[in-house]
Amino acid sequence: MLLRETEDYEKYYKIGNVVMGSAFICIVIFSLMKSTPLSDLSFLKYIHFASEVLLIAGLIINSVPDFLTWNIKNIIFDLIIISFLIVFFIWV
């Protein structure tokens, strides 16, 4: 149910949006810290890893309603996006 909120599954969207919002906050913090003289600090890799994990977790949480309603088209789309991001994060 990509970007479609229903009353039955609203809690999944709220939790997923909070998780993905925190992932984007981690990405912004990582980008700002990387552009400063603090870029050689070792904890930046943990911020980067946290942003990857939170982004994928948010996508998984947002795809739960598709699995509950057996919406095959959106399930396939969600799995393609999630697998692409996992492969991309492993590769980079």
N, C-alpha and C positions, 0 to 999 in steps of 0.2 A: 504494500500500500504506500507507494512512494508519494510522499508529501500530501497524502489524503488522510485527514484525521476523522475518525468516527468516534462516537461516544463510547463504544464498547472497548476500544483499544487506546483510549486517550492516554492512559498511564504509561504505556510503552513508548509513545511519542514524547511525552514529557521527560521520561528518564533518558531516552535516546538523545534528545536535544540537549539535555544537561551534560551528558557524557561527551557528545561531539563538540559542544561549546567549550568545554574544558580542554579538549584536544586542540582546538584552534587557539586557545589562550596559550597553551604550551608551545605551539608553533610560532606564535608572535614573540613570546619570551625568548625562544631559541634563536629566532632571526635577529632580534635586537641585541642579544648577548653575543651572537656570532660576529656582528658588525662593529664591535667595540674591542678594545685591547684585552678584554677578558676572554677572548675566543680560544685561548689555549687551556682553559680550565677543564678538568676532566669530568665535572658533573654535567657538562653540556650534552654528553652522549646519553645520559640518563633522561634528560629533558626531551631529547629527540626520540628516544625509545618510548617514553611515556606518551608522547603525542601519537606515535604510530599505533600503540596498543589501544589507546582511548578512541582513536578514529575507527579502528576496525571493530572494537566493542560496541561503539555507538551504531554502526551500520548493522551489526548483528542484532542488537536490541530493536532497531527500527524494522527489521525484517521478520520479527516474531509474529506479528499479526498476519502476514502473508502465509506463514506455515500453519497458523491456526484456522484460517479460512480456506486453505488449499487453493490459493490463487497461483496457478502454475506459471503463468506468464511473468508475474512479479517475482516469484521464487527463483526462476531461472535468471532473471535480470539481476536480482540481489546476489545470487551466487557468483555470477560472472564479475560483478563489480568487486565483491569481497575477495575473490580469488585473484583478480588482477592487482588489487592493492597489496595483497600478501606477497605475490610474486615481485611486484615493484619494490616493496620495502626490503625484501630479502636481497634483491639484485643490487639496490643502491645502498 
